[in-house]
Amino acid sequence: MATSLKQSATLVIDDFQSMRSMLMSFLKAMGVTGIDNVGTAKEALALLAAKKYDLVICDYNLGHGQNGQQILEEAKFRNYIGYSTIWVMVTAEKTMDMFMGAAETKPDDYLLKPITESLLEARLNKLIEKKQVLEPIEKAVKSKDYLKAIALCDEQLKVHSASTQDLLRIKSDLLLTTGDFPAANAFFESLLKARSTPWAKTGLGKVLFMTKEYTKAKEVFEEVLEENKMYLEAADWLAKTLDALGDFGQAQHVLSKAMALSPNAAGRQKSLADAAYKNGELDLAQTSYEKAIKLGEHSIHKSASTYSGLAKVLTAKDDPSEALRVLDSSRSEFKDDPDAALQTAVIEGLAFQKLGQPEKAAAALATAEALMREQPGGVSAETSMDMANALFKLGQKEKASALLENVVKNNHENAHIIHQVEAVFEDAGMGGEGDELIKKSTAEVVGINNQGVMLANEGKFEEGIKLMRQAVKSLPNNDLMIANLCGMMIGLMGRQGKDDRMIFEAKELLDRVRRINPNNKKYNAYMNLLSKLASGQG
């Protein structure tokens, strides 16, 4: 972060040259010299990816393509900007849709046109003061030294009142990120004793969700929405909690109400479609997937899974021909995405089966099988279950059961996924066989984990590492096994000294853990230990 407004690296984004010129003239009059300007979202994201900006002034409506809200959302998602970047949204709109969108993406400020130089300068100077203290915290987070980042938050909270709210929220996010749920719980409780705020109470609900206390989490999120129905982050978490509890109908209801308040949220629209599909509300699922595709066109939420979801609904509604047209669109939109190709092939198998064309269905599933072999570590549980469902319908029970066995072994602690596997077996008229397979598969994974832990406890780290490497090779999506393998590597290095190749391997594995299960409790503890080993502190 620049030490003053004059030194700020600044980006102005507006599709009208005259507006860009006016804003740049204001900034130059304030003494700002390092100014870039662009007229499109594509140019803006390219610059944000290549250069660190202290200040971004972005128009909300940029004509065709992404709007300012979507640029901010993508910049945050891709880590192009951090805590210390000031993002000011400029808009001529005063609609509730715009207001809710801005509230959800959380720019640092938004200004209504017309803008004066004095107003802009006053807002920017105020924001600069708040943001300067956040840069060291941002650097610590980027280097994944989360414990240092938390310590820096604590230091600044003692002295810097202007940034108190930012610091409290950053610290709370970091406590959740590190998986220190007891500390996070105590932190949110202390904040709520002083003052009940929606974000702190929602944070407490997140802790309860992540520790699988779903009933308590549900009560907390409901309280937030009773006190402030516009705080839609709580609605999203309430829907996730209800989904975990298996109450798809209520999850659908919560998301429907949230969409009515903020109708441009593409990710939430997709969640509503998923909930409606699980709840058997096929008409609502269809319209919601269609809306999600339209809303996500220029968004980071654009996803092949939205297209395949719509195709599944159309197949279930006895319109497989339309489902195939949707899948053709998906293939065109996601040409170079192997996961998209896999999802498309799987649902094509279901659609052709519904059309009474078993040969084409079998060919589509053969393509899907080949694609699965090419990405053994990247196939989602949902895609695998769709594939198993299609295979069952074609009478290929052994292949379907083998796929579901793999899903169980990779997700043996995920009750939600296990219930979905049970449902696939039930639909195939194989409930009893499914129960046996789930029990046997779970026991096998638990046995391997227990054996690995026993070897580690006995100090036989090399043997434990060999065992767990073999297990992870066959079960690449089991985050518990991957984390245990990393723990054994850390234990071995604690005894024999650091090994740069092993540190690299362990960090790669932990990145996989993070992708599979962002709530894995061991992730950040192990990442911090690896950082200490790498710097010679271990």
C-alpha positions as CSV (number, residue, x, y, z in Angstrom):
1,M,0.0,0.0,0.0
2,A,1.3,3.4,-0.9
3,T,2.2,5.7,2.0
4,S,0.0,8.5,0.6
5,L,-2.7,9.0,-2.1
6,K,-0.1,10.7,-4.3
7,Q,2.1,7.5,-4.4
8,S,-0.8,5.2,-5.1
9,A,-0.6,2.9,-8.2
10,T,-4.1,3.6,-9.6
11,L,-6.4,1.9,-12.2
12,V,-9.4,3.7,-13.6
13,I,-12.0,1.4,-15.3
14,D,-14.8,3.0,-17.4
15,D,-16.2,2.3,-20.8
16,F,-16.5,6.1,-21.6
17,Q,-13.3,7.9,-22.4
18,S,-14.8,11.2,-21.2
19,M,-15.5,9.7,-17.8
20,R,-12.0,8.2,-17.6
21,S,-10.5,11.5,-18.5
22,M,-12.5,13.4,-15.9
23,L,-11.5,10.9,-13.1
24,M,-7.8,11.0,-14.2
25,S,-7.9,14.8,-14.1
26,F,-9.3,14.7,-10.6
27,L,-6.6,12.3,-9.5
28,K,-3.8,14.3,-11.2
29,A,-5.0,17.4,-9.4
30,M,-4.6,15.4,-6.1
31,G,-1.0,14.7,-7.1
32,V,-1.5,11.1,-8.2
33,T,0.9,10.3,-11.1
34,G,0.9,6.5,-11.5
35,I,-2.5,6.1,-13.3
36,D,-3.5,3.4,-15.8
37,N,-6.9,3.5,-17.5
38,V,-8.9,0.9,-19.5
39,G,-12.4,0.7,-21.0
40,T,-13.2,-3.0,-20.9
41,A,-13.4,-5.7,-18.3
42,K,-10.9,-7.9,-20.2
43,E,-8.3,-5.2,-20.2
44,A,-8.9,-4.5,-16.5
45,L,-8.5,-8.1,-15.5
46,A,-5.3,-8.4,-17.6
47,L,-3.8,-5.4,-15.8
48,L,-5.0,-6.5,-12.3
49,A,-3.3,-9.9,-13.0
50,A,0.0,-8.3,-14.0
51,K,0.3,-5.5,-11.5
52,K,-0.5,-4.7,-7.9
53,Y,-2.7,-1.6,-7.6
54,D,-3.3,0.4,-4.5
55,L,-6.4,2.0,-5.8
56,V,-9.1,1.0,-8.4
57,I,-11.9,3.3,-9.4
58,C,-14.4,1.2,-11.4
59,D,-17.7,2.1,-13.1
60,Y,-20.5,-0.3,-12.3
61,N,-22.0,-0.4,-15.8
62,L,-19.5,-1.2,-18.5
63,G,-21.8,-2.0,-21.4
64,H,-21.6,-5.4,-22.9
65,G,-19.8,-8.2,-20.9
66,Q,-18.8,-8.1,-17.3
67,N,-20.0,-5.2,-15.1
68,G,-17.9,-3.6,-12.3
69,Q,-19.3,-5.9,-9.7
70,Q,-18.3,-9.0,-11.7
71,I,-14.8,-7.6,-12.2
72,L,-14.4,-7.1,-8.4
73,E,-15.7,-10.6,-7.7
74,E,-13.3,-12.2,-10.2
75,A,-10.3,-10.0,-8.9
76,K,-11.0,-11.2,-5.4
77,F,-11.5,-14.8,-6.5
78,R,-8.2,-14.9,-8.4
79,N,-6.3,-13.0,-5.6
80,Y,-5.5,-10.1,-8.0
81,I,-6.3,-7.8,-5.1
82,G,-5.9,-8.1,-1.4
83,Y,-6.8,-6.4,1.9
84,S,-4.8,-3.3,1.2
85,T,-6.3,-2.5,-2.3
86,I,-8.9,0.3,-2.3
87,W,-11.8,-0.5,-4.6
88,V,-14.3,2.3,-5.3
89,M,-17.3,1.6,-7.4
90,V,-18.9,4.4,-9.4
91,T,-22.5,4.2,-10.5
92,A,-25.4,6.2,-11.9
93,E,-27.8,3.5,-10.8
94,K,-29.9,3.7,-7.6
95,T,-31.8,0.4,-7.9
96,M,-32.1,-2.1,-5.2
97,D,-30.5,-4.8,-7.4
98,M,-27.4,-2.6,-7.7
99,F,-27.4,-1.9,-4.0
100,M,-27.6,-5.5,-3.0
101,G,-25.0,-6.5,-5.5
102,A,-22.6,-3.9,-4.1
103,A,-23.4,-5.0,-0.6
104,E,-22.5,-8.6,-1.5
105,T,-19.2,-8.0,-3.4
106,K,-18.2,-5.4,-0.7
107,P,-16.3,-2.6,-2.5
108,D,-14.6,-0.3,-0.1
109,D,-16.9,2.5,-1.2
110,Y,-19.3,3.4,-3.9
111,L,-20.1,6.8,-5.3
112,L,-23.2,8.0,-7.1
113,K,-22.7,10.1,-10.2
114,P,-22.2,13.0,-10.6
115,I,-18.8,13.0,-8.7
116,T,-16.9,16.0,-7.6
117,E,-13.1,16.2,-7.1
118,S,-13.5,17.2,-3.5
119,L,-15.9,14.3,-2.7
120,L,-13.5,11.8,-4.3
121,E,-10.5,13.2,-2.5
122,A,-12.2,13.1,0.9
123,R,-13.3,9.5,0.4
124,L,-9.9,8.4,-0.8
125,N,-7.9,10.0,1.9
126,K,-10.1,8.4,4.5
127,L,-9.7,5.0,2.9
128,I,-5.9,5.3,2.5
129,E,-5.6,5.8,6.2
130,K,-7.6,2.6,6.9
131,K,-5.9,0.5,4.3
132,Q,-2.2,1.3,5.1
133,V,-2.1,-0.9,8.2
134,L,-3.4,-4.0,6.3
135,E,-0.5,-4.4,3.8
136,P,1.8,-6.4,6.2
137,I,-1.1,-8.7,7.0
138,E,-1.8,-9.2,3.3
139,K,1.9,-10.1,2.7
140,A,1.7,-12.7,5.5
141,V,-1.4,-14.2,4.1
142,K,0.0,-14.4,0.6
143,S,3.0,-16.3,2.0
144,K,0.5,-18.5,3.8
145,D,1.9,-17.6,7.2
146,Y,-1.5,-17.3,8.8
147,L,-0.3,-17.3,12.4
148,K,1.9,-14.3,11.7
149,A,-1.1,-12.6,10.0
150,I,-3.3,-13.2,13.1
151,A,-0.5,-11.8,15.3
152,L,-0.2,-8.7,13.1
153,C,-4.0,-8.2,13.4
154,D,-3.7,-8.4,17.2
155,E,-0.9,-5.8,17.2
156,Q,-2.9,-3.3,15.1
157,L,-6.1,-3.8,17.1
158,K,-4.2,-2.4,20.1
159,V,-3.3,0.8,18.4
160,H,-5.4,1.5,15.2
161,S,-9.0,2.4,15.8
162,A,-9.7,3.6,12.2
163,S,-9.2,0.0,10.9
164,T,-10.7,-1.8,13.8
165,Q,-13.7,-3.3,11.9
166,D,-11.5,-4.4,9.0
167,L,-9.0,-6.0,11.4
168,L,-11.6,-7.8,13.3
169,R,-13.2,-9.3,10.2
170,I,-9.8,-10.3,8.8
171,K,-8.8,-11.9,12.0
172,S,-12.1,-13.9,12.2
173,D,-11.6,-15.1,8.6
174,L,-8.0,-16.2,9.4
175,L,-9.1,-18.1,12.5
176,L,-11.6,-20.0,10.3
177,T,-9.0,-20.5,7.6
178,T,-6.5,-22.0,10.0
179,G,-9.1,-24.4,11.3
180,D,-8.6,-23.2,14.9
181,F,-12.3,-23.5,15.6
182,P,-12.1,-23.2,19.5
183,A,-10.2,-19.9,19.1
184,A,-12.7,-18.7,16.4
185,N,-15.6,-19.7,18.6
186,A,-14.2,-17.8,21.6
187,F,-13.4,-14.8,19.4
188,F,-16.9,-14.5,17.9
189,E,-18.5,-15.0,21.4
190,S,-16.4,-12.2,22.8
191,L,-17.4,-9.9,19.9
192,L,-21.1,-10.7,20.4
193,K,-21.0,-10.0,24.1
194,A,-19.8,-6.5,23.3
195,R,-22.2,-6.0,20.4
196,S,-24.4,-8.2,18.3
197,T,-23.5,-7.8,14.6
198,P,-24.7,-9.9,11.7
199,W,-21.2,-10.7,10.5
200,A,-20.0,-11.9,13.9
201,K,-23.1,-14.0,14.5
202,T,-22.8,-15.4,11.0
203,G,-19.1,-16.2,11.8
204,L,-20.2,-18.1,14.9
205,G,-22.7,-20.1,12.8
206,K,-19.8,-20.9,10.4
207,V,-17.8,-22.4,13.3
208,L,-20.8,-24.5,14.3
209,F,-21.2,-25.7,10.7
210,M,-17.6,-26.5,10.2
211,T,-17.6,-28.5,13.4
212,K,-20.7,-30.3,12.2
213,E,-23.0,-28.9,14.8
214,Y,-25.6,-28.4,12.1
215,T,-28.7,-28.0,14.3
216,K,-27.0,-25.2,16.4
217,A,-25.6,-23.6,13.2
218,K,-29.1,-23.5,11.7
219,E,-30.5,-21.8,14.8
220,V,-27.8,-19.1,14.7
221,F,-28.2,-18.4,11.0
222,E,-32.0,-18.1,11.5
223,E,-31.4,-15.6,14.3
224,V,-29.2,-13.5,12.0
225,L,-31.9,-13.4,9.3
226,E,-34.7,-12.7,11.8
227,E,-32.7,-9.6,12.9
228,N,-31.5,-8.6,9.4
229,K,-33.2,-10.3,6.5
230,M,-30.9,-8.4,4.0
231,Y,-27.7,-10.1,5.4
232,L,-27.7,-12.7,2.6
233,E,-24.4,-14.4,3.5
234,A,-26.3,-15.9,6.5
235,A,-29.0,-17.1,4.0
236,D,-26.4,-18.9,1.9
237,W,-24.9,-20.6,5.0
238,L,-28.4,-21.5,6.3
239,A,-29.1,-23.1,3.0
240,K,-25.8,-25.1,3.2
241,T,-26.7,-26.2,6.7
242,L,-30.2,-27.3,5.7
243,D,-28.7,-29.2,2.8
244,A,-26.3,-30.9,5.2
245,L,-29.3,-31.8,7.4
246,G,-31.1,-33.2,4.4
247,D,-33.8,-30.6,4.5
248,F,-33.7,-29.7,0.8
249,G,-37.2,-28.2,0.7
250,Q,-36.3,-25.6,3.4
251,A,-33.0,-25.0,1.7
252,Q,-34.8,-24.2,-1.5
253,H,-37.2,-21.9,0.3
254,V,-34.3,-19.9,1.9
255,L,-32.5,-19.5,-1.4
256,S,-35.7,-18.5,-3.2
257,K,-36.2,-15.7,-0.7
258,A,-32.6,-14.6,-1.0
259,M,-32.8,-14.5,-4.8
260,A,-35.9,-12.3,-4.6
261,L,-33.8,-9.8,-2.6
262,S,-30.7,-10.0,-4.8
263,P,-31.7,-11.4,-8.2
264,N,-28.3,-11.0,-9.9
265,A,-26.3,-13.5,-7.8
266,A,-25.3,-16.2,-10.3
267,G,-23.8,-18.6,-7.7
268,R,-26.8,-18.4,-5.5
269,Q,-29.1,-19.0,-8.5
270,K,-27.1,-22.2,-9.2
271,S,-27.5,-23.3,-5.5
272,L,-31.3,-22.7,-5.8
273,A,-31.4,-24.9,-8.9
274,D,-29.4,-27.6,-7.2
275,A,-31.7,-27.5,-4.2
276,A,-34.9,-27.6,-6.3
277,Y,-33.5,-30.6,-8.2
278,K,-32.8,-32.5,-5.0
279,N,-36.3,-31.6,-3.8
280,G,-37.9,-32.9,-6.9
281,E,-39.2,-29.5,-7.9
282,L,-38.2,-29.9,-11.6
283,D,-40.0,-26.9,-13.0
284,L,-38.3,-24.6,-10.6
285,A,-35.0,-26.4,-11.1
286,Q,-35.2,-25.9,-14.8
287,T,-36.0,-22.1,-14.7
288,S,-33.3,-21.6,-12.0
289,Y,-30.6,-23.4,-14.1
290,E,-31.6,-21.4,-17.1
291,K,-31.4,-18.2,-15.1
292,A,-28.0,-19.3,-13.6
293,I,-26.6,-19.9,-17.1
294,K,-27.7,-16.4,-18.2
295,L,-26.5,-14.7,-15.0
296,G,-23.2,-16.5,-15.1
297,E,-22.4,-15.7,-18.8
298,H,-19.8,-13.1,-17.8
299,S,-19.1,-14.3,-14.3
300,I,-16.6,-16.5,-12.5
301,H,-19.7,-18.6,-11.7
302,K,-20.0,-19.7,-15.4
303,S,-19.8,-23.5,-15.0
304,A,-20.3,-26.6,-17.1
305,S,-22.1,-28.1,-14.0
306,T,-24.9,-25.6,-14.5
307,Y,-25.4,-26.9,-18.1
308,S,-25.2,-30.5,-17.0
309,G,-27.7,-29.8,-14.2
310,L,-30.2,-28.3,-16.6
311,A,-29.7,-31.3,-18.9
312,K,-30.3,-33.7,-16.0
313,V,-33.6,-31.9,-15.2
314,L,-34.7,-31.9,-18.8
315,T,-34.0,-35.7,-19.0
316,A,-35.9,-36.2,-15.8
317,K,-38.8,-34.2,-17.3
318,D,-38.9,-36.6,-20.3
319,D,-37.3,-34.0,-22.7
320,P,-34.0,-35.7,-23.5
321,S,-33.8,-34.1,-27.0
322,E,-33.7,-30.7,-25.4
323,A,-31.2,-32.0,-22.9
324,L,-28.9,-33.1,-25.7
325,R,-29.1,-29.6,-27.2
326,V,-28.1,-28.1,-23.9
327,L,-25.1,-30.5,-23.7
328,D,-24.1,-29.4,-27.2
329,S,-24.1,-25.8,-26.0
330,S,-21.9,-26.8,-23.0
331,R,-19.5,-28.6,-25.3
332,S,-19.2,-25.4,-27.4
333,E,-18.8,-23.1,-24.3
334,F,-16.2,-25.3,-22.5
335,K,-14.1,-26.7,-25.4
336,D,-10.8,-27.1,-23.5
337,D,-12.2,-28.2,-20.2
338,P,-11.8,-32.0,-19.6
339,D,-14.1,-32.0,-16.6
340,A,-16.8,-30.3,-18.7
341,A,-16.3,-32.9,-21.4
342,L,-16.7,-35.7,-18.8
343,Q,-19.9,-34.2,-17.3
344,T,-21.4,-33.8,-20.8
345,A,-20.6,-37.4,-21.8
346,V,-22.1,-38.8,-18.6
347,I,-25.4,-36.9,-18.9
348,E,-25.6,-37.7,-22.6
349,G,-25.6,-41.4,-21.5
350,L,-28.7,-40.7,-19.4
351,A,-30.4,-38.7,-22.2
352,F,-29.8,-41.3,-24.9
353,Q,-31.0,-44.0,-22.5
354,K,-34.2,-42.0,-22.0
355,L,-34.6,-41.7,-25.8
356,G,-34.5,-45.4,-26.1
357,Q,-31.1,-45.4,-27.8
358,P,-29.0,-47.8,-25.7
359,E,-26.2,-48.1,-28.2
360,K,-25.6,-44.3,-28.2
361,A,-25.9,-44.3,-24.4
362,A,-23.3,-47.0,-24.1
363,A,-21.0,-45.1,-26.5
364,A,-21.4,-41.9,-24.5
365,L,-20.5,-43.7,-21.3
366,A,-17.5,-45.4,-22.9
367,T,-16.3,-41.9,-23.8
368,A,-16.9,-40.8,-20.2
369,E,-15.0,-43.8,-18.9
370,A,-12.0,-42.9,-21.1
371,L,-12.1,-39.3,-19.8
372,M,-12.3,-40.5,-16.2
373,R,-9.1,-42.5,-16.7
374,E,-7.4,-39.4,-18.0
375,Q,-8.2,-37.4,-14.8
376,P,-8.2,-40.0,-12.0
377,G,-7.7,-37.3,-9.3
378,G,-10.1,-34.8,-10.6
379,V,-13.5,-36.5,-10.9
380,S,-16.1,-35.1,-8.5
381,A,-18.3,-37.3,-6.4
382,E,-21.4,-35.9,-8.1
383,T,-20.2,-36.8,-11.6
384,S,-19.2,-40.3,-10.4
385,M,-22.7,-40.8,-9.0
386,D,-24.3,-39.6,-12.2
387,M,-22.1,-42.0,-14.1
388,A,-23.1,-44.9,-11.8
389,N,-26.7,-44.1,-12.2
390,A,-26.4,-44.2,-16.0
391,L,-24.4,-47.5,-15.8
392,F,-27.1,-49.0,-13.6
393,K,-29.8,-48.1,-16.2
394,L,-27.7,-49.8,-18.9
395,G,-27.4,-53.0,-16.7
396,Q,-23.7,-52.5,-16.0
397,K,-24.0,-53.2,-12.3
398,E,-20.4,-54.1,-11.6
399,K,-19.0,-51.0,-13.2
400,A,-21.5,-48.8,-11.4
401,S,-20.8,-50.5,-8.0
402,A,-17.1,-50.1,-8.5
403,L,-17.5,-46.3,-9.1
404,L,-19.7,-45.9,-6.0
405,E,-17.2,-47.9,-4.0
406,N,-14.5,-45.4,-5.0
407,V,-16.8,-42.5,-4.1
408,V,-17.3,-44.0,-0.6
409,K,-13.6,-44.6,0.0
410,N,-12.7,-41.1,-1.0
411,N,-15.5,-39.6,1.1
412,H,-16.0,-42.1,3.9
413,E,-16.4,-39.3,6.6
414,N,-18.9,-37.2,4.5
415,A,-22.3,-38.3,5.6
416,H,-24.0,-36.2,3.0
417,I,-22.3,-37.9,0.1
418,I,-22.7,-41.3,1.7
419,H,-26.5,-40.7,1.8
420,Q,-26.4,-39.8,-1.9
421,V,-24.6,-43.1,-2.6
422,E,-27.3,-44.9,-0.7
423,A,-29.9,-43.2,-2.8
424,V,-28.3,-44.2,-6.1
425,F,-28.3,-47.9,-4.9
426,E,-31.9,-47.6,-3.8
427,D,-32.9,-46.2,-7.2
428,A,-31.2,-49.2,-8.8
429,G,-33.1,-51.6,-6.5
430,M,-29.9,-52.6,-4.8
431,G,-30.3,-51.0,-1.4
432,G,-29.1,-54.0,0.6
433,E,-26.0,-54.5,-1.6
434,G,-25.3,-50.8,-1.3
435,D,-25.4,-50.9,2.5
436,E,-22.9,-53.8,2.5
437,L,-20.6,-52.1,0.1
438,I,-20.6,-48.9,2.1
439,K,-19.8,-50.7,5.4
440,K,-17.0,-52.7,3.8
441,S,-15.4,-49.8,2.0
442,T,-15.6,-47.5,5.0
443,A,-14.0,-50.2,7.2
444,E,-11.2,-50.7,4.7
445,V,-10.3,-47.0,4.6
446,V,-10.5,-46.7,8.4
447,G,-8.2,-49.7,8.7
448,I,-5.5,-48.3,6.5
449,N,-5.7,-44.9,8.3
450,N,-5.4,-46.6,11.7
451,Q,-2.4,-48.7,10.5
452,G,-0.7,-45.5,9.2
453,V,-1.3,-43.7,12.5
454,M,0.0,-46.6,14.5
455,L,3.2,-46.7,12.5
456,A,3.7,-42.9,13.0
457,N,3.1,-43.3,16.7
458,E,5.8,-45.9,16.8
459,G,8.2,-43.6,15.0
460,K,8.1,-45.8,11.9
461,F,7.6,-42.8,9.6
462,E,9.2,-44.3,6.4
463,E,6.9,-47.4,6.6
464,G,3.9,-45.1,7.3
465,I,4.7,-42.9,4.4
466,K,5.1,-45.9,2.0
467,L,1.7,-47.2,3.1
468,M,-0.1,-43.9,2.8
469,R,1.5,-43.1,-0.5
470,Q,0.0,-46.3,-1.9
471,A,-3.4,-45.5,-0.4
472,V,-3.4,-41.9,-1.7
473,K,-2.5,-43.2,-5.2
474,S,-5.6,-45.3,-5.3
475,L,-7.8,-42.8,-3.4
476,P,-6.6,-39.4,-4.6
477,N,-9.7,-37.5,-3.2
478,N,-9.5,-38.7,0.4
479,D,-8.4,-35.6,2.2
480,L,-8.0,-37.4,5.5
481,M,-5.4,-39.8,4.0
482,I,-3.6,-37.1,2.2
483,A,-3.4,-35.0,5.3
484,N,-2.1,-38.0,7.3
485,L,0.6,-38.6,4.7
486,C,1.7,-35.0,5.1
487,G,1.8,-35.4,8.8
488,M,4.1,-38.4,8.5
489,M,6.4,-36.4,6.2
490,I,6.6,-33.6,8.7
491,G,7.3,-36.1,11.5
492,L,10.1,-37.7,9.5
493,M,11.7,-34.3,8.8
494,G,11.3,-33.3,12.4
495,R,13.6,-36.3,13.2
496,Q,16.0,-36.2,10.2
497,G,16.0,-32.5,9.2
498,K,14.4,-30.7,6.3
499,D,14.2,-32.2,2.9
500,D,13.3,-29.7,0.2
501,R,11.8,-32.3,-2.2
502,M,9.6,-33.6,0.6
503,I,8.5,-30.1,1.6
504,F,7.5,-29.4,-2.0
505,E,5.7,-32.7,-2.2
506,A,3.9,-32.1,1.0
507,K,2.8,-28.6,0.0
508,E,1.5,-29.9,-3.3
509,L,-0.5,-32.5,-1.4
510,L,-1.9,-29.9,1.0
511,D,-3.0,-27.8,-1.9
512,R,-5.0,-30.8,-3.0
513,V,-6.5,-31.2,0.5
514,R,-7.6,-27.5,0.3
515,R,-9.3,-28.1,-3.0
516,I,-11.1,-31.2,-1.8
517,N,-12.1,-30.0,1.6
518,P,-11.5,-26.3,2.5
519,N,-12.6,-27.2,6.1
520,N,-9.9,-29.8,6.7
521,K,-8.7,-29.1,10.2
522,K,-5.1,-30.1,9.6
523,Y,-4.4,-28.1,6.5
524,N,-3.1,-24.8,8.0
525,A,-1.4,-26.4,11.0
526,Y,0.6,-28.5,8.6
527,M,1.2,-25.7,6.2
528,N,2.6,-23.5,9.0
529,L,4.9,-26.4,10.1
530,L,6.2,-26.8,6.6
531,S,6.9,-23.1,6.3
532,K,8.9,-23.3,9.6
533,L,10.8,-26.3,8.3
534,A,11.6,-24.5,5.0
535,S,12.9,-21.5,6.8
536,G,15.0,-23.6,9.2
537,Q,12.8,-23.0,12.2
538,G,11.5,-26.6,12.5
